[in-house]
Amino acid sequence: MSGKNVVTDSSSVQCGKAPGHQGSITVSGHGPLTVGGARVLVATDFIGASVAGCKNQSVSSSNVPCSTVQGVSTISACLTVGGQGVVLDAPIAGAAVGTPPGTLTVVDVKQTVLIAD
């Protein structure tokens, strides 16, 4: 199977890569599916999640640090929780509100048991 790891609420997610951004995003899962005690995340778990420590402004004074997550685009078409596709570990999994906006990056998925397409 050539799927991607499923993101859980114990995964490390940031609002972008260096230089700049690298803000930490903490998301709580609400669905019943767990992996190793961590809840599997769906897109709506990310909407409005806070971004802490974004360094976007350090790159340019006209930049605005990311503050919240506006959406997630990398979801499974096969594995769902409550009718929603689970979020997958991919280079671009969504976007955070900032100028320019940060793309969500899974730094450490922290599980390799559950994969999906």
C-alpha positions as CSV (number, residue, x, y, z in Angstrom):
1,M,0.0,0.0,0.0
2,S,1.4,3.4,-0.9
3,G,-0.7,5.6,1.4
4,K,0.3,8.4,3.8
5,N,0.4,8.4,7.6
6,V,-2.7,9.6,9.3
7,V,-2.3,12.8,11.4
8,T,-3.3,12.6,15.1
9,D,-3.6,15.1,17.9
10,S,-0.1,14.0,19.1
11,S,1.5,14.9,15.7
12,S,3.7,17.9,15.5
13,V,2.4,20.5,13.0
14,Q,3.8,23.9,12.1
15,C,2.6,26.8,9.9
16,G,5.6,26.5,7.5
17,K,9.2,25.8,7.1
18,A,12.4,27.9,7.8
19,P,13.1,30.7,7.2
20,G,10.2,32.3,8.9
21,H,6.9,30.8,10.0
22,Q,7.6,27.6,12.1
23,G,4.7,28.4,14.4
24,S,3.4,25.5,16.5
25,I,-0.2,24.4,16.0
26,T,-2.0,22.4,18.7
27,V,-5.1,20.6,17.6
28,S,-7.5,18.5,19.6
29,G,-9.2,15.6,17.9
30,H,-12.9,15.0,18.6
31,G,-13.7,11.7,16.8
32,P,-13.8,8.2,18.1
33,L,-10.8,6.8,16.1
34,T,-7.5,6.6,17.9
35,V,-4.0,5.4,17.2
36,G,-1.8,4.6,20.2
37,G,-4.1,6.6,22.4
38,A,-4.1,9.7,20.1
39,R,-7.2,10.9,18.3
40,V,-7.1,10.8,14.5
41,L,-7.8,14.3,13.1
42,V,-10.2,15.5,10.4
43,A,-10.2,18.9,8.6
44,T,-12.7,20.5,10.9
45,D,-10.5,19.8,13.9
46,F,-8.0,22.2,12.4
47,I,-10.3,25.1,11.5
48,G,-9.6,28.0,13.8
49,A,-6.8,26.3,15.7
50,S,-4.3,28.8,17.2
51,V,-0.8,29.2,15.9
52,A,1.8,30.0,18.5
53,G,5.3,31.4,17.8
54,C,5.1,32.1,14.1
55,K,8.3,33.8,13.0
56,N,7.0,35.1,9.7
57,Q,7.5,38.7,10.6
58,S,11.3,38.1,11.2
59,V,11.7,37.6,7.4
60,S,10.2,40.9,6.4
61,S,8.6,43.8,8.4
62,S,5.6,43.8,6.0
63,N,4.8,40.2,6.9
64,V,2.2,39.3,9.5
65,P,2.7,36.2,11.7
66,C,0.2,33.4,11.3
67,S,-2.6,33.4,14.0
68,T,-5.1,30.7,13.1
69,V,-5.6,27.8,10.7
70,Q,-8.0,28.5,7.9
71,G,-8.2,25.2,6.3
72,V,-6.8,21.8,5.5
73,S,-6.7,20.3,2.0
74,T,-4.8,17.0,2.3
75,I,-7.5,14.5,3.4
76,S,-8.2,10.9,2.7
77,A,-10.8,9.9,0.2
78,C,-10.9,6.4,1.7
79,L,-10.7,6.6,5.4
80,T,-13.3,8.7,7.2
81,V,-14.4,9.6,10.7
82,G,-17.9,10.9,11.2
83,G,-18.2,11.2,7.4
84,Q,-15.1,13.3,7.0
85,G,-11.8,12.3,5.5
86,V,-8.9,12.0,7.9
87,V,-6.0,14.4,7.6
88,L,-2.9,12.9,5.9
89,D,0.8,13.6,6.4
90,A,1.8,15.5,3.3
91,P,4.1,18.4,2.4
92,I,1.1,20.8,2.1
93,A,-1.8,19.9,4.4
94,G,-3.5,23.3,4.7
95,A,-3.0,27.0,5.3
96,A,-2.7,29.4,8.2
97,V,-3.9,33.0,8.4
98,G,-0.8,35.3,8.0
99,T,0.9,37.5,5.3
100,P,2.0,35.6,3.3
101,P,0.0,32.7,4.5
102,G,1.8,29.7,5.9
103,T,1.3,26.2,4.6
104,L,0.8,23.6,7.2
105,T,3.7,21.2,7.6
106,V,3.7,17.9,9.6
107,V,7.1,18.0,11.3
108,D,6.6,14.6,13.1
109,V,3.5,12.5,12.5
110,K,4.4,10.4,15.6
111,Q,2.7,7.3,14.3
112,T,3.3,4.9,11.5
113,V,0.7,2.3,12.2
114,L,-2.4,3.8,10.4
115,I,-2.0,4.9,6.7
116,A,-4.6,5.8,4.1
117,D,-4.9,7.2,0.6
